[in-house]
Amino acid sequence: MIAFLNWTDNNKLIHIPTAGANFTWSNKLDAPYFIERRLDICIGNQLWFDSCNQIPVSTLSKLCSDQYALMSDFHINYVRVASQFKILKTQTLHKECRTLRESCWSQKIIGYHMYVLRKKNQLLKRGLRGWNRKIFGNVTENVINANEVLRKIQYQIKQMGINDNLKKQELASQNNLHTALDMEEIFWRDKSIVKWSWKDTRTLCKISNIKSLTSSFEEYVISSRKWVNCNKYFIFGGAMSSSRFNILDELFGFNKVTTPFNYLGVPIFKGKPKNVNLQPITDKVGNKLASWKGYLLSFAGRAELVKSIIQGMLTCIMSVYVWSVSLVRVLEHTAKRFIWSGEKTKNKVVIVA
């Protein structure tokens, strides 16, 4: 047993907890000769855990065999949410879509507010379904048919030669194909937003675009003979799943970073800004003031340093986060002590003539 545990540890395998019977094998003898042992176990690596959001393992009922069979039920991390009602951009671009929506929503329905809203959505859904079949039909089939018509016309031109009639037909068929392709692109863009967009955004980010971006980095290296230092770049996934985060890490080769971290001198963290999150900025300002203690600076020189350098350090961070009153007072007192006494911790009585 110890050798098996060492083998799993060396190969970075993780033991999955099993629900049900504690022992998976028995000799089926009566007491005192009855023996039970755990001979079956379920293990997996970290990649398997990252790609699955649930990996429950349980024992099945033992009927004829002397062992409890293990059953593993895993679910891939990709969760598809079925939408009951959806209006695609291909529909909103059409002029008659607005007329259809107004006609459905102008109907009077008696009832409470949620009932009226649900009934009007049902009417609009049925109206859009029939209108979509009538206006657009099958988008992919339209592209195939338009492409086939263009191929036939071009084949006729190849066999019979070009003339005005065939030229007009070719131009018209090309326009029809472009229209069908544009409509198909818009349709599949709406479909792919569910899979490839970031959370709470409408930015389309296909994996082909990411590969194109990495290839542009490689072309830049070849043309300029300057290497891209991947150690200086970081990728922050936020609420992204671990599997997708690992894919981006493999494509770019950049370092992965999690909160809290600094971006352009501004700390990035989760939740509402607290004193513990902004305290490093306050300490940095204090250390900067302490480093000027040994310089022979006049009152005007110290005031100019605070005005130009210290305020410049805090301009960006204070425009991003709302600071607490206590931290602002600490910064003010530290700056005042430095201006009047030359030290950040020493108070000086101000003599007014």
C-alpha positions as CSV (number, residue, x, y, z in Angstrom):
1,M,0.0,0.0,0.0
2,I,2.9,2.4,0.8
3,A,4.5,1.6,-2.6
4,F,1.2,2.4,-4.3
5,L,0.9,5.7,-2.5
6,N,4.5,6.6,-3.4
7,W,3.7,5.8,-7.0
8,T,0.7,8.1,-7.1
9,D,2.6,10.9,-5.4
10,N,5.5,10.6,-7.8
11,N,3.2,10.8,-10.8
12,K,1.1,13.7,-9.3
13,L,-2.1,11.7,-9.1
14,I,-4.9,12.7,-6.8
15,H,-7.1,10.2,-5.0
16,I,-10.8,10.9,-5.5
17,P,-13.1,10.4,-2.5
18,T,-15.6,7.6,-2.9
19,A,-19.1,7.6,-1.5
20,G,-20.8,4.4,-0.4
21,A,-19.1,1.3,1.0
22,N,-15.8,1.9,2.8
23,F,-14.4,-1.5,1.7
24,T,-14.8,-2.8,-1.9
25,W,-14.0,-6.5,-1.4
26,S,-14.9,-9.2,1.0
27,N,-14.4,-13.0,1.2
28,K,-18.1,-13.7,1.8
29,L,-17.3,-15.9,4.8
30,D,-19.0,-15.9,8.2
31,A,-17.5,-14.6,11.3
32,P,-14.8,-14.8,12.6
33,Y,-13.3,-15.6,9.2
34,F,-15.0,-12.6,7.5
35,I,-12.4,-10.2,5.9
36,E,-13.0,-6.9,4.2
37,R,-10.4,-4.9,2.2
38,R,-10.4,-1.8,0.0
39,L,-8.9,-3.0,-3.3
40,D,-10.4,-0.4,-5.7
41,I,-9.7,3.3,-5.8
42,C,-10.3,6.1,-8.3
43,I,-7.4,8.5,-9.1
44,G,-6.9,11.3,-11.6
45,N,-4.5,14.1,-12.5
46,Q,-4.9,17.9,-12.1
47,L,-5.7,18.3,-15.8
48,W,-8.7,16.0,-15.4
49,F,-9.9,18.0,-12.4
50,D,-9.5,21.3,-14.3
51,S,-11.5,20.1,-17.3
52,C,-14.4,18.7,-15.2
53,N,-16.5,20.7,-12.7
54,Q,-17.9,17.6,-10.9
55,I,-16.3,14.1,-10.5
56,P,-18.4,12.2,-8.0
57,V,-17.4,8.6,-7.4
58,S,-19.6,6.1,-5.7
59,T,-19.9,2.3,-5.2
60,L,-22.6,0.2,-6.8
61,S,-24.6,-2.5,-5.1
62,K,-22.9,-5.8,-4.8
63,L,-25.1,-8.6,-6.1
64,C,-23.2,-11.7,-7.5
65,S,-19.6,-10.6,-7.3
66,D,-17.5,-10.3,-4.2
67,Q,-16.6,-6.7,-5.0
68,Y,-18.3,-3.3,-5.1
69,A,-18.0,-1.8,-8.5
70,L,-17.0,1.9,-8.7
71,M,-19.0,4.3,-10.8
72,S,-17.6,7.7,-11.8
73,D,-19.9,10.4,-13.1
74,F,-18.0,13.4,-14.5
75,H,-19.2,16.6,-16.1
76,I,-17.2,18.8,-18.5
77,N,-16.7,22.3,-17.3
78,Y,-18.4,23.7,-20.4
79,V,-22.0,24.5,-19.4
80,R,-24.5,25.4,-22.1
81,V,-27.4,27.5,-21.0
82,A,-30.6,27.0,-23.1
83,S,-32.3,30.2,-23.9
84,Q,-36.1,30.1,-24.2
85,F,-36.3,33.3,-26.1
86,K,-33.7,35.0,-28.2
87,I,-33.6,37.8,-30.9
88,L,-30.6,37.6,-33.1
89,K,-28.9,40.5,-34.8
90,T,-29.7,39.1,-38.2
91,Q,-33.4,39.7,-37.4
92,T,-32.9,43.2,-35.9
93,L,-31.1,44.4,-39.1
94,H,-34.2,43.7,-41.2
95,K,-36.6,46.6,-41.7
96,E,-39.7,44.5,-41.1
97,C,-38.6,43.2,-37.7
98,R,-39.5,46.5,-36.0
99,T,-43.0,46.4,-37.5
100,L,-43.4,42.8,-36.3
101,R,-42.3,43.7,-32.8
102,E,-44.6,46.7,-32.6
103,S,-47.6,44.7,-33.8
104,C,-47.0,42.0,-31.2
105,W,-46.5,44.4,-28.3
106,S,-49.4,46.6,-29.2
107,Q,-52.0,43.9,-28.5
108,K,-53.9,44.4,-25.3
109,I,-53.7,41.6,-22.8
110,I,-55.6,41.7,-19.5
111,G,-53.8,40.5,-16.3
112,Y,-51.0,41.3,-13.9
113,H,-47.8,42.7,-15.2
114,M,-45.7,39.5,-15.3
115,Y,-48.5,37.6,-17.0
116,V,-48.8,40.4,-19.7
117,L,-45.1,40.4,-20.2
118,R,-44.9,36.6,-20.6
119,K,-47.9,36.5,-23.0
120,K,-46.4,39.2,-25.2
121,N,-43.1,37.4,-25.3
122,Q,-44.9,34.3,-26.4
123,L,-46.7,36.1,-29.2
124,L,-43.4,37.7,-30.3
125,K,-41.7,34.4,-30.2
126,R,-44.3,32.7,-32.5
127,G,-44.3,35.7,-34.8
128,L,-40.5,35.7,-35.1
129,R,-40.4,32.0,-35.8
130,G,-42.7,32.2,-38.8
131,W,-41.2,35.5,-40.0
132,N,-37.7,34.1,-39.8
133,R,-38.6,31.1,-41.9
134,K,-40.3,33.3,-44.5
135,I,-37.5,36.0,-44.7
136,F,-34.2,34.2,-44.0
137,G,-34.9,30.5,-44.3
138,N,-31.9,28.3,-43.7
139,V,-28.9,30.6,-43.6
140,T,-26.3,27.8,-44.4
141,E,-28.5,26.4,-47.1
142,N,-28.8,29.9,-48.7
143,V,-25.0,30.2,-48.8
144,I,-24.7,26.7,-50.5
145,N,-27.4,27.5,-53.1
146,A,-25.9,30.9,-53.9
147,N,-22.5,29.4,-54.3
148,E,-23.9,26.7,-56.5
149,V,-25.6,29.2,-58.8
150,L,-22.4,31.2,-59.1
151,R,-20.4,28.1,-59.9
152,K,-22.8,27.2,-62.7
153,I,-22.7,30.7,-64.2
154,Q,-18.9,30.7,-64.1
155,Y,-18.9,27.2,-65.7
156,Q,-21.0,28.6,-68.5
157,I,-18.7,31.5,-69.0
158,K,-15.8,29.0,-69.2
159,Q,-17.5,26.9,-71.8
160,M,-19.3,29.5,-73.9
161,G,-17.2,32.6,-73.3
162,I,-18.1,35.9,-71.7
163,N,-21.0,38.0,-72.9
164,D,-23.1,40.9,-71.4
165,N,-25.9,38.6,-70.2
166,L,-23.6,36.1,-68.4
167,K,-21.6,39.0,-67.0
168,K,-24.7,40.6,-65.5
169,Q,-25.8,37.2,-64.1
170,E,-22.3,36.6,-62.6
171,L,-22.4,40.0,-60.9
172,A,-25.9,39.5,-59.5
173,S,-25.0,36.0,-58.2
174,Q,-21.8,37.4,-56.6
175,N,-23.9,40.0,-54.8
176,N,-26.3,37.4,-53.6
177,L,-23.4,35.2,-52.4
178,H,-21.9,38.2,-50.5
179,T,-25.2,38.9,-48.9
180,A,-25.7,35.3,-47.9
181,L,-22.2,35.1,-46.5
182,D,-22.6,38.3,-44.5
183,M,-25.9,37.1,-43.1
184,E,-24.3,33.7,-42.2
185,E,-21.4,35.5,-40.5
186,I,-23.7,37.6,-38.3
187,F,-25.8,34.6,-37.5
188,W,-22.8,32.5,-36.4
189,R,-21.3,35.4,-34.5
190,D,-24.4,35.6,-32.4
191,K,-24.2,31.8,-31.8
192,S,-20.5,31.8,-31.0
193,I,-20.8,34.6,-28.4
194,V,-22.2,32.0,-26.0
195,K,-19.1,29.9,-26.3
196,W,-16.2,32.3,-27.0
197,S,-17.1,35.7,-25.4
198,W,-15.7,36.7,-22.1
199,K,-18.1,37.0,-19.2
200,D,-20.4,40.1,-19.1
201,T,-19.0,41.3,-22.4
202,R,-20.1,41.2,-26.1
203,T,-16.5,41.0,-27.4
204,L,-16.0,38.1,-29.8
205,C,-12.8,36.3,-29.1
206,K,-12.3,33.2,-31.3
207,I,-9.3,31.0,-30.9
208,S,-8.4,31.6,-34.5
209,N,-7.9,35.3,-33.6
210,I,-5.6,34.4,-30.8
211,K,-3.5,32.2,-33.0
212,S,-3.3,35.1,-35.5
213,L,-2.1,37.4,-32.8
214,T,0.6,34.9,-31.7
215,S,1.7,34.6,-35.4
216,S,2.0,38.4,-35.6
217,F,4.4,38.3,-32.6
218,E,6.5,35.7,-34.4
219,E,6.6,37.8,-37.6
220,Y,7.6,40.8,-35.6
221,V,10.5,38.8,-34.1
222,I,11.7,37.7,-37.5
223,S,11.4,41.1,-39.2
224,S,12.9,43.2,-36.3
225,R,15.2,40.6,-34.7
226,K,13.8,41.6,-31.4
227,W,12.7,38.9,-29.0
228,V,9.5,39.1,-27.0
229,N,10.3,38.5,-23.4
230,C,7.4,36.3,-22.2
231,N,8.5,36.6,-18.6
232,K,7.5,40.3,-18.5
233,Y,4.0,39.6,-19.6
234,F,1.1,38.2,-17.5
235,I,-2.3,36.8,-18.2
236,F,-5.2,37.4,-15.8
237,G,-8.2,35.1,-16.3
238,G,-10.6,36.5,-13.7
239,A,-13.7,34.3,-13.6
240,M,-12.5,32.2,-16.6
241,S,-12.5,28.5,-16.2
242,S,-9.2,26.8,-15.5
243,S,-9.3,24.7,-18.7
244,R,-9.7,27.9,-20.9
245,F,-7.1,29.7,-18.9
246,N,-4.6,26.9,-19.5
247,I,-5.4,27.0,-23.3
248,L,-4.5,30.7,-23.4
249,D,-1.4,30.1,-21.4
250,E,-0.2,27.4,-23.8
251,L,-1.0,29.6,-26.8
252,F,0.8,32.8,-25.6
253,G,3.4,31.3,-23.3
254,F,2.9,34.2,-20.8
255,N,2.9,33.8,-17.0
256,K,-0.4,33.3,-15.3
257,V,-1.3,35.7,-12.5
258,T,-4.1,35.8,-9.9
259,T,-5.4,38.5,-7.6
260,P,-4.0,40.4,-5.9
261,F,-1.4,41.9,-8.4
262,N,-0.2,45.3,-9.6
263,Y,-1.1,46.6,-13.0
264,L,0.7,49.9,-14.0
265,G,1.3,50.6,-10.4
266,V,-2.3,50.1,-9.4
267,P,-3.2,47.1,-7.2
268,I,-5.9,44.8,-8.6
269,F,-7.9,42.9,-6.1
270,K,-11.3,41.4,-5.4
271,G,-14.1,43.3,-3.7
272,K,-14.4,46.7,-2.2
273,P,-11.1,48.6,-1.6
274,K,-10.0,48.3,2.0
275,N,-7.1,49.8,4.0
276,V,-5.2,46.6,3.8
277,N,-5.3,46.7,0.0
278,L,-4.1,50.3,-0.3
279,Q,-1.6,50.2,2.6
280,P,1.3,49.2,0.4
281,I,0.8,52.5,-1.6
282,T,0.9,54.5,1.7
283,D,4.1,52.7,2.8
284,K,5.7,53.4,-0.6
285,V,5.0,57.1,-0.2
286,G,6.5,57.0,3.3
287,N,9.6,55.2,2.1
288,K,10.0,57.8,-0.6
289,L,9.8,60.7,1.8
290,A,12.2,58.9,4.2
291,S,14.8,58.5,1.4
292,W,15.0,62.4,1.1
293,K,15.8,62.9,4.8
294,G,19.6,63.1,4.3
295,Y,19.4,65.8,1.5
296,L,19.8,69.5,2.4
297,L,16.5,70.7,1.1
298,S,14.9,74.0,1.7
299,F,11.2,74.5,2.6
300,A,10.4,75.4,-1.0
301,G,12.3,72.4,-2.3
302,R,10.5,69.9,0.0
303,A,7.1,71.4,-1.0
304,E,8.0,71.1,-4.7
305,L,9.0,67.4,-4.2
306,V,5.7,66.6,-2.5
307,K,3.7,68.5,-5.2
308,S,5.5,67.0,-8.2
309,I,6.5,63.5,-7.2
310,I,4.3,62.4,-4.3
311,Q,1.1,63.8,-5.8
312,G,2.1,62.2,-9.2
313,M,2.4,58.8,-7.5
314,L,-1.1,59.1,-6.1
315,T,-2.9,60.6,-9.1
316,C,-3.6,57.4,-10.9
317,I,-4.4,55.2,-7.9
318,M,-6.8,57.8,-6.5
319,S,-8.6,58.2,-9.8
320,V,-9.3,54.4,-9.8
321,Y,-10.3,53.7,-6.2
322,V,-12.1,55.7,-3.5
323,W,-9.7,56.0,-0.6
324,S,-10.8,55.9,3.0
325,V,-10.7,59.0,5.1
326,S,-8.2,57.5,7.5
327,L,-5.6,56.7,4.9
328,V,-6.0,60.1,3.3
329,R,-5.3,61.7,6.6
330,V,-2.2,59.6,7.2
331,L,-0.9,60.7,3.8
332,E,-1.6,64.3,4.6
333,H,0.0,64.3,8.0
334,T,3.1,62.5,6.6
335,A,3.5,65.0,3.8
336,K,3.0,68.0,6.2
337,R,5.6,66.7,8.6
338,F,8.1,66.3,5.8
339,I,7.5,69.7,4.4
340,W,7.9,71.5,7.7
341,S,10.5,69.4,9.5
342,G,12.2,67.4,6.7
343,E,11.2,64.1,8.4
344,K,8.0,62.1,8.0
345,T,7.7,61.3,11.7
346,K,8.9,64.5,13.3
347,N,6.4,67.3,14.2
348,K,7.6,70.9,14.2
349,V,6.0,73.9,15.6
350,V,5.2,76.4,12.9
351,I,6.3,79.9,13.8
352,V,4.3,82.6,12.2
353,A,5.8,86.1,12.1
